[in-house]
Amino acid sequence: MRDSDIGRWTHPAAILAATDLSDLDHLMPYALEQAGETGARLILLHVLPASASVIAADAAGMPYYNTASAIETAKQMLGPWCEEAARRGIRCEALVREGHPTQQIAAAAGQLRADRVLLGTRSRSKLGKLLLGSVAEQVLRSVHLPVITVGPEAHLAVASGGERVVLHATTLRETSRPSAALACQIAATQSAKLVLLHVLPPIDVIERKGVPAGMESRAMLELRILAEEIGAQCCSAVEPVVAHGNPFIEILALAAARHAGLIVLGATHRLAFENLNRERTIYRVLSHAHCPVLTLREMQNAHEEALPETAFAHH
């Protein structure tokens, strides 16, 4: 990955916010906030599946799909948000396309040179969470861009004057370095501290293997080296943290304890290309995080081996 990629992802010129229209009230505050902070152009995209067009009737009373009506309805719903963006001095445009949502999102991201993709859902139902995981996974597999997901439990942070925190959970694979560097740069732009977290298996499991745990673990040594390297590059405070237990639980617990404004995850080849289910770390974090979650697809390295202690490897 080139340094120029990190630069444009940290300071995006264009942010693509994909919406199913039902999530507008939940998604748009984040889209407006990010565009306002970065000066990016905001592109609102709604993809209309062909089968979801509005049904109308012709003069003989025969039903047919009225795509034009569905497109017009979508534009009317997106219009007020473009007007709100204009009032805030944000350049904004609304697009409505027809086809497969993932394919259209990926195509629009490339054609419009988006530097960041924003997805959201307001649904708390099992179906809504399943769709959240499915769309996020498919977009991850289609684009090599930061994908920020606003989950059903996310809420905007209330300014409190306290320390701002970006939490990056890392597997410590070599291919996870780009997501760590990106997290550090984002933290620097927000004048926030970066907390680097690696989750090891439970202590009793580590002890049975006869390897050091916690502060004495090899993972902590690797974290300290990584913190020093990326901290020097982005001139930001970086704190390494090792936890033991279930990655999903530990990531969310630390994010809540530190009032993190953003969680950054590197999606490994296995996690990005297999179906995400309730046992997958990324899926569960996306579904339950109280802040946005940025995922960046890691480039596969066929010769790389995970650390023997890493807990992500068994999720």
Helices and strands as residue ranges (DSSP letters): H 3-10, E 14-18, H 24-38, E 41-48, G 50-52, E 54-57, E 63-66, H 67-87, E 92-98, H 101-111, E 116-120, H 126-142, E 147-150, E 165-169, G 174-176, H 177-189, E 193-200, H 203-209, G 214-216, H 218-234, E 238-244, H 247-257, E 262-267, H 269-273, H 281-288, E 293-297, G 312-314
